[in-house]
Amino acid sequence: MEITPEMMDSFWAEAMALIWSVIPKLIYALLFYLIGKFIINKLVAGVKRILEKRENNPSLNEFLYTFAKALGTFVIVIGVATILGVPLSSFIAIFGAAGLAIGLALQGSLSNFAGGLLILAFKPFKVGDVIEAQGHLGTVEKIQVLYTRMHTFDKKEIVIPNGNLANSDVVNMSTQPVRRVDLSVGVAYGSDIQKVREVVLGIFAKDERVHKDPAPVMFLSNFGDSSLDLSIRVWTNAENLWPVFFDSMEKINIEFEKNNIEIPFPQRVVHKGA
């Protein structure tokens, strides 16, 4: 087929008409993108400043900031696509289908995402708290949207899915400023319990870390196989819990030796047969 000058003129005419019809849309789309991006950046920066002024969880602030930025970007993309002539219904249908496919593929991650939102919103614990969860005891180092990271006291890093944390028991040991120290010791049968009580309570009376109200108490809790089992309860500030525990156990041993209070050990009598 021979291309005639008339066909070339018609082609160029149609091409120029198409270009002149597209150029305004491209210009409008570019202007919308630049202006929209400027406005979104200002709004997101304002949201960030507001969040920083509030005493919220830093992890929640970071998530809200990221979410606001992603939402703004999505609005800009929708606007640009609409200006360029992409049908909005088709655009939404594509996003809906993609969202459904992603949701089915990431069911576990969505559960963790929902759990992360619950933790960040209701704050059952925060960064720096000592918690016991999922069989682990340690300090919360970071609360992310999908996972929470904590360090055990022997410096192991534990990564726990937020879905599990949001749907199970979590023991937070840092919410209360005052904690009770529980100690258990045994003395030999025949020991003077009143004397033992005076020695034990005398130790805590000299320890400034131990609260006077509620006052330390000691009581006989069990008749063991080889000992009279004593339970001791004292109150102290949360940060002094373990120092008071370990120091007190050592002092009790020293004072028992000074006052001839016997700490028994299991004994067995073996009878020789005839």
BAFI-3210 file (N, C-alpha, C; in Angstrom, 3 decimals, decimal comma, padded with zeros to 6 digits):
// residues 274
n [1|2|3|4|5|6|7|8|9|10|11|12|13|14|15|16|17|18|19|20|21|22|23|24|25|26|27|28|29|30|31|32|33|34|35|36|37|38|39|40|41|42|43|44|45|46|47|48|49|50|51|52|53|54|55|56|57|58|59|60|61|62|63|64|65|66|67|68|69|70|71|72|73|74|75|76|77|78|79|80|81|82|83|84|85|86|87|88|89|90|91|92|93|94|95|96|97|98|99|100|101|102|103|104|105|106|107|108|109|110|111|112|113|114|115|116|117|118|119|120|121|122|123|124|125|126|127|128|129|130|131|132|133|134|135|136|137|138|139|140|141|142|143|144|145|146|147|148|149|150|151|152|153|154|155|156|157|158|159|160|161|162|163|164|165|166|167|168|169|170|171|172|173|174|175|176|177|178|179|180|181|182|183|184|185|186|187|188|189|190|191|192|193|194|195|196|197|198|199|200|201|202|203|204|205|206|207|208|209|210|211|212|213|214|215|216|217|218|219|220|221|222|223|224|225|226|227|228|229|230|231|232|233|234|235|236|237|238|239|240|241|242|243|244|245|246|247|248|249|250|251|252|253|254|255|256|257|258|259|260|261|262|263|264|265|266|267|268|269|270|271|272|273|274]
n.u [000,855|000,657|001,892|000,414|000,794|-001,477|-002,365|-000,267|-000,501|-002,989|-002,374|-000,464|-002,032|-003,961|-002,222|-001,155|-003,477|-004,093|-001,873|-002,159|-004,474|-003,693|-001,562|-002,546|-003,786|-001,582|-000,133|-001,934|-002,059|000,595|000,807|-001,149|000,058|002,457|001,475|-000,246|001,561|003,100|001,183|000,418|002,844|003,147|000,883|001,405|003,774|002,741|001,082|003,059|004,410|002,380|002,014|004,514|004,461|002,639|002,430|002,842|003,213|006,306|006,493|003,843|003,456|005,247|004,067|001,539|002,387|003,640|001,432|-000,262|001,285|001,357|-001,371|-001,813|-000,177|-001,550|-003,947|-002,987|-002,084|-004,531|-005,803|-004,117|-004,361|-007,077|-007,204|-005,720|-007,461|-008,033|-010,473|-012,155|-013,590|-012,548|-009,945|-010,274|-011,347|-009,156|-007,359|-008,892|-009,051|-006,348|-005,865|-007,468|-006,214|-003,685|-004,437|-005,421|-003,081|-001,534|-002,552|-001,697|000,131|-001,602|-003,089|-001,100|-000,644|-003,079|-002,967|-000,727|-001,720|-003,632|-001,994|-000,413|-002,386|-003,855|-001,887|-000,808|001,722|004,909|007,819|010,754|009,539|009,436|008,409|006,511|005,858|004,510|006,114|008,549|010,769|011,636|013,000|011,180|012,186|011,528|008,541|006,999|004,941|004,199|005,696|007,005|009,936|012,057|014,495|016,059|017,243|019,706|020,601|019,517|017,802|014,399|011,843|008,536|005,452|002,926|000,259|000,095|000,761|-001,338|-003,443|-003,071|-002,036|-000,239|002,244|002,970|005,617|006,387|004,600|003,779|005,026|005,926|007,008|006,574|008,797|009,416|010,573|011,855|012,784|014,267|014,242|015,631|013,734|012,487|013,638|013,636|011,029|010,218|012,622|013,926|012,260|012,783|015,468|015,375|013,559|014,988|017,087|015,834|014,942|017,176|017,706|017,495|016,218|013,982|010,524|008,729|006,059|003,809|004,742|007,582|007,010|007,027|006,237|005,261|005,025|004,910|005,210|007,896|009,640|012,163|012,444|011,263|009,356|009,659|008,035|008,779|007,940|008,482|008,349|009,372|010,844|010,305|012,664|014,478|013,933|015,251|017,928|017,387|016,340|018,498|020,556|019,342|018,994|021,643|022,387|020,637|021,628|024,151|023,433|021,970|023,991|025,525|023,755|023,386|021,326|019,940|020,107|018,561|019,302|018,251|017,937|018,613|017,947|019,551|018,871|020,534|020,009|018,995]
n.v [-001,194|002,130|005,018|008,029|011,609|012,848|010,996|011,109|013,766|013,617|011,818|013,264|015,387|014,167|013,201|015,557|016,689|014,834|015,147|017,837|017,560|015,928|017,212|019,433|017,916|016,575|018,737|019,771|017,525|017,403|019,857|019,431|017,303|018,500|020,677|019,258|017,527|019,397|020,484|018,157|017,459|019,646|019,282|016,740|017,296|019,028|017,264|015,603|017,380|017,905|015,354|014,954|016,801|015,736|013,370|010,653|007,150|006,610|004,775|004,577|007,202|007,279|005,378|006,580|008,882|007,794|006,511|008,690|009,981|007,999|007,861|010,430|010,317|008,362|009,702|011,695|010,130|009,032|011,400|012,333|010,200|010,399|012,917|012,359|010,814|008,215|005,903|006,282|004,298|001,940|002,159|001,995|-000,557|-002,103|-001,589|-002,661|-005,406|-006,041|-005,504|-007,468|-009,832|-009,502|-009,429|-012,048|-013,452|-012,581|-013,173|-013,844|-011,780|-009,601|-010,087|-009,669|-007,000|-005,825|-006,498|-004,999|-002,399|-002,363|-002,659|-000,339|001,571|001,080|000,645|-001,512|-002,020|-000,324|000,998|000,124|-001,004|-003,800|-006,927|-010,004|-012,401|-014,771|-016,814|-015,590|-013,375|-010,039|-006,838|-004,398|-003,327|-002,255|-001,339|-002,367|-002,203|-004,756|-006,523|-007,016|-006,211|-007,499|-007,557|-010,069|-010,632|-011,772|-010,733|-011,646|-011,285|-011,139|-011,676|-011,057|-011,830|-009,377|-010,104|-012,380|-011,269|-009,487|-011,145|-012,704|-013,360|-010,783|-009,937|-007,102|-005,671|-003,166|-001,130|-000,382|001,673|000,688|-002,377|-005,756|-007,708|-011,070|-013,523|-016,724|-018,826|-021,474|-022,909|-024,897|-027,526|-026,884|-024,436|-021,112|-019,316|-016,711|-015,414|-015,768|-014,202|-011,655|-011,327|-011,424|-009,316|-007,258|-006,972|-005,818|-003,489|-001,910|-001,392|001,065|001,068|-000,452|-000,225|001,257|001,288|-000,470|-002,453|-004,673|-008,220|-011,459|-014,869|-018,158|-020,540|-023,172|-026,610|-028,238|-031,172|-031,289|-028,871|-025,792|-023,791|-020,481|-017,488|-014,371|-011,004|-007,958|-004,464|-002,377|000,168|-000,178|-000,310|-001,263|-003,862|-006,455|-005,965|-005,643|-008,161|-010,022|-008,971|-009,180|-011,956|-012,755|-011,327|-012,437|-015,050|-014,513|-013,331|-015,391|-017,266|-015,839|-015,747|-018,354|-019,747|-022,416|-023,482|-025,954|-029,040|-031,572|-034,736|-038,220|-041,245|-044,246|-047,538|-050,412|-053,633|-056,695]
n.w [000,000|-000,943|000,540|000,578|000,091|001,090|003,014|004,858|005,683|006,937|008,987|010,505|011,273|012,901|014,842|015,929|016,919|018,887|020,527|021,357|022,790|024,862|026,101|027,737|029,783|030,825|031,805|033,708|035,375|036,242|037,585|039,566|040,910|041,895|043,443|045,124|046,409|047,789|049,547|050,950|052,159|053,905|055,531|056,628|057,961|059,860|061,276|062,318|064,045|065,889|066,984|068,155|070,210|071,924|074,618|073,628|072,762|071,205|069,087|068,232|067,348|065,167|063,504|062,968|061,670|059,379|058,254|057,683|055,748|053,736|053,127|052,087|049,803|048,354|047,797|046,071|043,906|043,032|042,233|040,123|038,317|037,708|036,433|034,153|032,820|033,534|034,391|037,440|038,750|037,661|038,561|041,341|041,473|040,663|042,763|044,819|044,145|044,221|046,915|048,148|047,267|048,418|051,096|051,544|051,166|053,215|055,809|058,403|058,885|058,795|061,067|062,973|062,425|063,184|065,883|066,608|066,286|068,331|070,591|070,423|070,659|073,072|074,931|076,755|077,557|077,381|075,651|077,346|079,540|081,794|080,984|081,091|078,801|076,528|077,503|077,955|079,663|079,973|078,868|077,115|074,020|071,520|069,904|067,186|064,190|063,348|064,938|068,277|069,950|072,416|075,061|076,864|080,264|080,080|077,780|075,322|072,257|071,755|069,480|069,129|067,662|067,220|067,112|068,726|071,215|071,624|072,060|074,306|077,731|079,325|081,524|083,135|084,686|085,347|085,736|088,268|090,865|093,261|094,589|095,832|097,701|097,847|099,987|100,886|103,486|105,406|108,677|111,320|112,910|116,149|116,459|117,806|116,931|117,442|118,052|115,630|114,033|115,121|114,418|111,602|110,909|112,004|110,233|107,979|109,107|109,184|106,580|104,310|101,887|102,116|102,583|105,286|105,554|103,752|106,594|106,954|107,068|108,621|108,533|109,603|107,175|106,352|107,331|106,675|105,310|106,480|107,694|109,221|107,324|106,338|105,342|103,981|103,603|102,078|101,185|098,488|096,348|092,822|091,251|093,057|093,560|092,906|093,849|096,645|097,197|096,694|098,328|100,818|101,179|101,459|103,785|105,654|105,835|106,975|109,451|110,636|111,080|112,954|115,104|115,757|114,480|112,974|109,650|108,097|106,308|104,032|105,557|105,877|107,483|107,585|108,133|109,122|107,957|109,606]
ca.u [000,000|001,469|001,531|000,282|000,927|-002,727|-002,403|000,689|-001,084|-004,057|-001,743|000,124|-003,131|-004,513|-001,208|-001,079|-004,720|-003,963|-000,870|-002,729|-005,502|-003,042|-000,656|-003,198|-003,977|-000,282|000,213|-002,807|-001,656|001,865|000,508|-001,850|001,037|003,376|000,736|-000,721|002,691|003,455|000,157|000,509|004,048|002,859|-000,064|002,082|004,702|001,924|000,704|004,247|004,651|001,340|002,300|005,709|004,117|001,861|003,236|002,399|004,235|007,043|006,160|002,533|003,658|005,891|003,076|000,543|003,060|003,809|000,099|-000,735|002,053|000,902|-002,718|-001,663|000,357|-002,635|-004,867|-002,337|-002,099|-005,914|-006,077|-003,375|-004,972|-008,370|-006,931|-005,226|-008,560|-008,234|-011,758|-011,964|-014,153|-011,577|-008,791|-010,654|-011,497|-007,806|-006,835|-009,663|-008,619|-004,987|-005,965|-008,005|-005,168|-002,649|-005,016|-005,461|-001,717|-000,861|-003,504|-000,964|000,685|-002,700|-003,386|-000,057|-000,864|-004,190|-002,453|000,153|-002,556|-004,230|-000,949|-000,022|-003,508|-004,273|-000,660|-000,637|003,126|005,610|009,260|011,426|008,870|009,807|007,187|006,602|004,879|004,863|007,180|009,800|010,837|012,674|012,695|010,687|013,129|010,901|007,201|006,762|003,555|003,974|006,409|007,586|011,269|012,430|015,772|016,060|018,269|021,009|020,876|019,002|016,722|013,212|010,908|007,238|004,387|001,964|-000,999|000,162|000,753|-002,647|-004,452|-002,607|-001,720|001,039|002,494|003,808|006,220|006,920|003,549|003,651|006,299|006,316|006,877|006,796|009,877|009,053|011,704|011,523|013,921|013,890|015,039|015,494|012,692|012,950|014,141|012,781|010,490|010,209|013,985|014,178|011,534|013,496|016,696|015,030|012,991|016,059|017,843|015,102|014,825|018,397|017,809|016,725|015,457|012,757|009,488|008,214|004,615|003,539|005,913|007,999|006,379|007,529|005,297|005,511|004,133|004,798|006,020|008,563|010,179|013,346|012,565|010,119|009,476|009,234|007,813|009,094|007,445|008,834|008,011|010,424|010,642|010,438|014,046|015,275|013,383|016,246|018,996|016,922|016,187|019,782|021,260|018,669|019,300|023,005|022,394|019,949|022,563|025,178|022,838|021,621|025,229|025,902|022,808|023,272|020,052|020,325|019,404|018,727|019,377|017,566|018,692|017,970|018,516|019,584|018,951|021,166|019,142|019,527]
ca.v [000,000|003,325|006,110|009,259|012,847|013,123|010,127|011,650|014,976|013,200|011,220|014,324|016,187|013,416|013,137|016,862|016,859|014,002|015,773|019,039|017,163|015,277|018,143|020,106|016,967|016,337|019,937|019,796|016,434|017,795|020,903|018,791|016,518|019,384|021,399|018,268|017,067|020,489|020,557|016,941|017,565|020,589|018,666|015,650|017,925|019,512|016,092|015,161|018,315|017,677|014,082|015,100|017,576|014,886|012,338|009,360|006,151|006,972|003,838|004,977|008,441|006,935|004,701|007,553|009,757|007,026|006,269|009,953|010,216|007,039|008,261|011,594|009,851|007,655|010,729|012,328|009,170|008,983|012,653|012,356|009,221|010,935|014,003|011,754|010,137|006,834|005,829|006,092|003,002|000,910|002,326|001,459|-002,008|-002,676|-001,541|-003,603|-006,767|-006,207|-005,565|-008,769|-010,840|-009,312|-009,801|-013,508|-013,970|-012,102|-013,223|-013,790|-010,441|-008,691|-010,307|-008,971|-005,570|-005,436|-006,582|-003,854|-001,210|-002,449|-002,412|001,064|002,423|000,868|000,730|-002,421|-001,842|000,649|000,772|000,260|-001,803|-005,207|-007,720|-011,449|-012,745|-015,874|-017,607|-014,830|-012,254|-009,122|-005,419|-004,033|-002,432|-001,562|-001,806|-002,103|-002,448|-006,196|-007,292|-006,339|-006,725|-007,356|-008,128|-010,764|-010,109|-012,274|-010,053|-012,283|-010,518|-011,937|-011,014|-011,683|-011,256|-008,593|-010,828|-013,232|-010,427|-008,854|-012,168|-013,558|-012,646|-010,081|-009,451|-005,896|-005,501|-001,806|-000,119|000,047|002,190|-000,062|-003,821|-006,579|-008,694|-012,308|-014,388|-017,950|-019,462|-022,561|-023,071|-026,243|-027,763|-026,546|-023,056|-020,116|-018,530|-015,306|-014,919|-015,710|-013,036|-010,447|-011,224|-011,126|-007,976|-006,319|-006,748|-004,895|-002,193|-001,150|-001,188|002,256|000,826|-001,165|000,675|001,006|001,135|-001,538|-002,922|-006,049|-009,271|-012,823|-015,815|-019,583|-020,874|-024,605|-027,575|-029,042|-032,467|-031,109|-027,497|-024,903|-022,874|-019,127|-016,567|-012,992|-010,073|-006,558|-003,612|-001,455|000,750|-001,186|-000,445|-001,912|-005,198|-007,521|-005,692|-005,949|-009,619|-010,723|-008,492|-009,687|-013,378|-012,865|-010,839|-013,424|-016,149|-014,031|-013,135|-016,709|-017,852|-015,103|-016,027|-019,813|-020,240|-023,469|-023,679|-027,406|-029,651|-032,879|-035,844|-039,530|-042,235|-045,562|-048,620|-051,626|-054,775|-057,767]
ca.w [000,000|-001,087|001,452|-000,205|000,887|001,800|004,184|005,809|006,261|007,859|010,168|011,313|011,820|014,027|015,900|016,587|017,683|020,088|021,409|021,953|023,766|026,002|026,790|028,877|030,884|031,463|032,567|034,886|036,270|036,863|038,564|040,686|041,662|042,616|044,479|046,095|047,207|048,694|050,596|051,770|052,994|054,980|056,451|057,333|058,904|060,970|062,069|063,041|065,149|066,904|067,662|068,980|071,396|072,829|075,276|073,120|072,485|069,982|068,014|067,710|066,591|063,902|062,667|062,518|060,704|058,144|057,696|057,109|054,528|052,727|052,719|051,220|048,517|047,667|047,280|044,918|042,795|042,530|041,519|038,863|037,404|037,258|035,477|032,912|032,150|033,985|035,094|038,877|039,138|037,288|039,445|042,654|041,324|040,636|044,128|045,634|043,823|044,746|048,376|048,525|047,061|049,440|052,388|051,646|051,246|054,438|056,912|059,664|059,052|059,108|062,485|063,727|062,218|064,064|067,251|066,827|066,482|069,666|071,593|070,345|071,058|074,466|075,733|077,903|077,950|076,537|075,550|078,635|080,566|081,962|080,855|080,907|077,780|075,635|078,108|077,998|080,600|079,530|078,715|075,789|073,338|070,389|069,522|065,775|063,802|063,242|065,954|069,435|070,268|073,809|075,447|078,141|081,161|079,639|076,516|074,116|071,648|071,472|068,571|069,348|066,812|067,995|067,200|069,907|072,416|071,800|072,372|075,395|078,960|079,419|082,878|083,100|086,004|085,458|085,849|089,653|091,383|094,460|094,405|097,025|097,619|098,554|100,301|101,614|104,163|106,310|109,902|111,874|113,904|117,487|116,487|118,438|115,826|117,820|117,895|114,189|113,521|115,531|113,622|110,204|110,804|112,326|108,986|107,115|109,784|108,899|105,129|103,950|100,663|102,475|103,077|106,631|105,431|104,714|107,321|106,644|107,879|108,484|109,142|109,356|106,053|106,058|108,066|105,662|105,722|107,313|108,182|109,357|106,189|106,669|104,227|104,361|102,590|102,301|100,059|098,093|095,016|091,772|090,782|094,105|093,824|092,915|094,816|098,003|097,319|096,802|099,514|102,015|101,327|101,988|105,159|106,493|106,081|107,910|110,769|111,195|111,598|114,166|116,185|115,905|113,950|112,031|108,377|107,940|104,992|104,103|106,161|105,815|108,410|106,948|109,120|108,613|108,193|110,452]
c.u [000,887|000,951|001,559|000,490|-000,335|-002,829|-001,451|000,134|-002,170|-003,467|-001,193|-000,951|-003,739|-003,531|-001,131|-002,327|-004,646|-002,996|-001,460|-003,847|-004,891|-002,210|-001,344|-003,407|-002,671|000,128|-000,611|-002,395|-000,364|001,639|-000,193|-000,873|001,927|002,668|000,260|000,394|003,118|002,477|000,256|001,717|003,828|001,926|000,600|003,070|003,946|001,480|001,877|004,541|003,642|001,625|003,507|005,432|003,331|002,749|002,701|003,564|004,963|006,717|004,807|002,661|004,253|004,909|002,053|001,137|003,201|002,470|-000,444|-000,018|001,601|-000,491|-002,667|-001,155|-000,716|-003,627|-004,274|-002,374|-003,499|-006,224|-005,392|-004,000|-006,293|-008,179|-006,486|-006,290|-008,759|-009,543|-011,541|-012,474|-013,186|-010,375|-009,082|-010,797|-010,147|-007,218|-007,568|-009,235|-007,226|-005,010|-006,483|-006,949|-004,082|-003,158|-005,053|-004,060|-001,043|-001,803|-002,805|-000,405|-000,402|-003,130|-002,367|-000,223|-001,970|-003,741|-001,551|-000,632|-003,178|-003,209|-000,567|-001,126|-003,810|-003,105|-000,651|000,798|003,749|007,090|009,913|010,787|009,446|008,517|007,527|005,488|005,409|006,040|008,511|009,674|011,953|012,161|012,265|011,633|012,470|009,543|006,969|005,332|003,251|004,582|006,838|008,912|011,573|013,764|015,628|017,222|019,651|021,313|020,595|017,873|015,581|012,282|009,576|006,207|003,346|000,605|-001,043|000,080|-000,631|-003,707|-004,010|-002,278|-000,331|001,169|003,462|004,314|006,717|005,858|003,435|004,991|006,816|006,052|007,137|007,888|009,461|010,293|011,208|012,796|013,397|014,809|014,734|014,309|013,275|013,513|013,129|012,281|010,489|011,591|014,335|013,502|012,266|014,760|016,373|014,512|014,019|016,917|017,152|014,914|016,027|018,564|016,906|015,892|014,115|011,761|009,033|006,706|004,285|004,834|006,293|007,326|007,073|006,548|005,687|004,515|003,970|005,681|006,648|009,082|011,337|013,425|011,211|010,281|008,864|009,085|008,008|008,632|007,811|008,527|009,145|010,085|010,975|011,882|014,936|014,870|014,462|017,450|018,599|016,820|017,539|020,569|020,663|018,960|020,696|023,060|021,714|020,883|023,625|024,615|022,420|022,864|025,658|025,033|022,533|021,879|020,370|019,443|019,589|018,903|018,750|018,487|017,888|018,711|018,413|019,786|019,547|020,298|019,814|020,259]
c.v [001,238|004,420|007,406|010,470|013,173|012,289|010,636|012,898|014,625|012,621|012,295|015,191|015,495|013,352|014,447|017,122|016,062|014,637|016,980|018,722|016,551|016,257|018,884|019,185|016,702|017,532|020,012|018,720|016,781|018,863|020,326|018,016|017,424|020,117|020,439|017,775|018,128|020,555|019,353|016,998|018,517|019,977|017,573|016,213|018,476|018,385|015,614|016,061|018,117|016,416|014,200|015,886|016,753|013,798|010,960|008,386|006,532|006,064|004,178|006,244|008,156|006,270|005,692|008,488|009,049|006,801|007,535|010,250|009,291|007,412|009,464|011,211|009,148|008,644|011,402|011,409|009,082|010,242|012,713|011,396|009,726|012,030|013,432|010,924|008,687|006,773|005,493|004,732|001,861|000,947|001,708|-000,052|-002,707|-002,712|-002,535|-005,039|-007,035|-006,321|-006,902|-009,854|-010,734|-009,743|-011,309|-014,089|-013,622|-012,103|-013,115|-012,408|-009,425|-008,845|-009,599|-007,458|-005,062|-005,474|-005,407|-002,574|-001,202|-002,127|-000,935|001,984|002,307|000,793|-000,203|-002,436|-000,843|000,303|001,054|-000,540|-003,219|-006,017|-009,206|-011,849|-013,870|-016,687|-016,894|-013,675|-011,330|-007,702|-005,128|-003,004|-001,636|-002,190|-001,390|-002,474|-003,948|-006,982|-006,389|-007,018|-006,463|-008,047|-008,809|-010,240|-010,695|-011,832|-010,898|-011,418|-011,456|-011,111|-011,755|-011,037|-010,536|-009,266|-011,725|-012,409|-009,856|-009,858|-013,128|-012,693|-012,020|-009,553|-008,283|-005,614|-004,080|-000,744|000,432|000,521|001,425|-001,539|-004,553|-007,600|-009,898|-013,171|-015,597|-018,537|-020,562|-022,602|-024,443|-026,328|-027,518|-025,144|-022,147|-019,152|-017,041|-014,679|-014,773|-014,471|-011,743|-010,246|-010,794|-009,701|-006,906|-006,002|-005,694|-003,525|-001,310|-000,834|-000,036|002,063|000,175|-000,191|000,266|000,829|000,744|-002,062|-004,338|-007,049|-010,603|-013,751|-017,235|-020,058|-022,366|-025,411|-028,510|-030,354|-032,301|-029,736|-026,865|-023,832|-021,522|-018,303|-015,142|-012,086|-008,648|-005,775|-002,634|-000,839|-000,279|-001,396|-001,159|-003,357|-006,262|-007,209|-006,007|-007,457|-010,291|-010,279|-009,090|-011,168|-013,568|-012,420|-011,816|-014,580|-015,739|-013,905|-014,445|-017,380|-017,169|-015,489|-017,519|-020,331|-021,194|-023,449|-025,144|-027,811|-031,033|-033,961|-037,132|-040,485|-043,608|-046,621|-049,864|-052,825|-055,850|-058,792]
c.w [000,000|-000,159|000,655|000,691|001,663|003,065|005,260|006,485|007,279|009,148|011,103|011,945|013,032|015,190|016,667|017,425|018,986|021,086|022,120|022,939|025,023|026,814|027,949|030,071|031,616|032,330|033,851|035,895|036,996|037,930|039,795|041,560|042,516|043,756|045,569|046,995|048,217|049,863|051,537|052,692|054,168|056,018|057,287|058,351|060,113|061,879|062,914|064,234|066,271|067,690|068,584|070,250|072,409|073,397|074,890|073,033|071,203|068,809|067,394|066,875|065,219|062,959|062,112|061,476|059,354|057,453|057,025|055,797|053,404|052,223|051,783|049,838|047,702|047,057|046,038|043,705|042,182|041,713|040,173|037,856|036,856|036,217|034,135|032,204|032,534|034,760|036,578|039,337|038,824|038,218|040,816|042,591|041,326|042,039|045,031|045,407|044,371|046,270|048,860|048,388|048,124|050,806|052,594|051,815|052,568|055,642|058,262|059,932|059,380|060,552|063,364|063,614|063,140|065,530|067,580|067,058|067,875|070,750|071,611|070,850|072,548|075,442|076,949|078,408|076,995|076,509|076,906|079,738|080,610|081,946|080,786|079,951|076,915|076,180|078,217|078,993|080,151|079,420|077,283|075,172|072,219|070,113|068,081|065,425|063,770|064,397|067,114|069,757|071,741|074,065|076,792|078,984|080,871|078,211|075,270|073,575|071,276|070,589|068,652|068,422|067,663|068,100|068,424|071,187|072,689|072,241|073,471|076,604|078,876|080,840|082,791|084,510|086,262|085,672|087,265|090,195|092,588|094,226|095,714|096,749|098,459|098,744|101,079|102,201|105,056|107,520|110,479|112,826|115,292|117,587|117,158|117,347|116,161|117,664|116,420|113,596|113,874|114,696|112,194|110,055|111,162|111,114|108,132|107,764|109,489|107,409|104,714|102,687|100,939|103,076|104,473|106,633|103,990|105,344|106,881|107,589|107,612|109,169|108,764|108,306|105,820|106,995|107,036|106,204|106,687|107,956|108,432|108,278|106,536|105,400|104,732|103,228|102,995|101,033|099,792|096,743|093,944|091,346|091,804|094,357|093,941|093,802|096,250|098,204|097,568|098,037|100,781|102,237|101,923|103,452|106,112|106,826|107,113|109,319|111,410|111,779|112,896|115,346|116,355|115,519|112,814|110,786|108,007|106,488|105,107|104,667|106,054|106,746|107,755|108,037|108,463|108,950|109,016|109,583]
res [m|e|i|t|p|e|m|m|d|s|f|w|a|e|a|m|a|l|i|w|s|v|i|p|k|l|i|y|a|l|l|f|y|l|i|g|k|f|i|i|n|k|l|v|a|g|v|k|r|i|l|e|k|r|e|n|n|p|s|l|n|e|f|l|y|t|f|a|k|a|l|g|t|f|v|i|v|i|g|v|a|t|i|l|g|v|p|l|s|s|f|i|a|i|f|g|a|a|g|l|a|i|g|l|a|l|q|g|s|l|s|n|f|a|g|g|l|l|i|l|a|f|k|p|f|k|v|g|d|v|i|e|a|q|g|h|l|g|t|v|e|k|i|q|v|l|y|t|r|m|h|t|f|d|k|k|e|i|v|i|p|n|g|n|l|a|n|s|d|v|v|n|m|s|t|q|p|v|r|r|v|d|l|s|v|g|v|a|y|g|s|d|i|q|k|v|r|e|v|v|l|g|i|f|a|k|d|e|r|v|h|k|d|p|a|p|v|m|f|l|s|n|f|g|d|s|s|l|d|l|s|i|r|v|w|t|n|a|e|n|l|w|p|v|f|f|d|s|m|e|k|i|n|i|e|f|e|k|n|n|i|e|i|p|f|p|q|r|v|v|h|k|g|a]
***
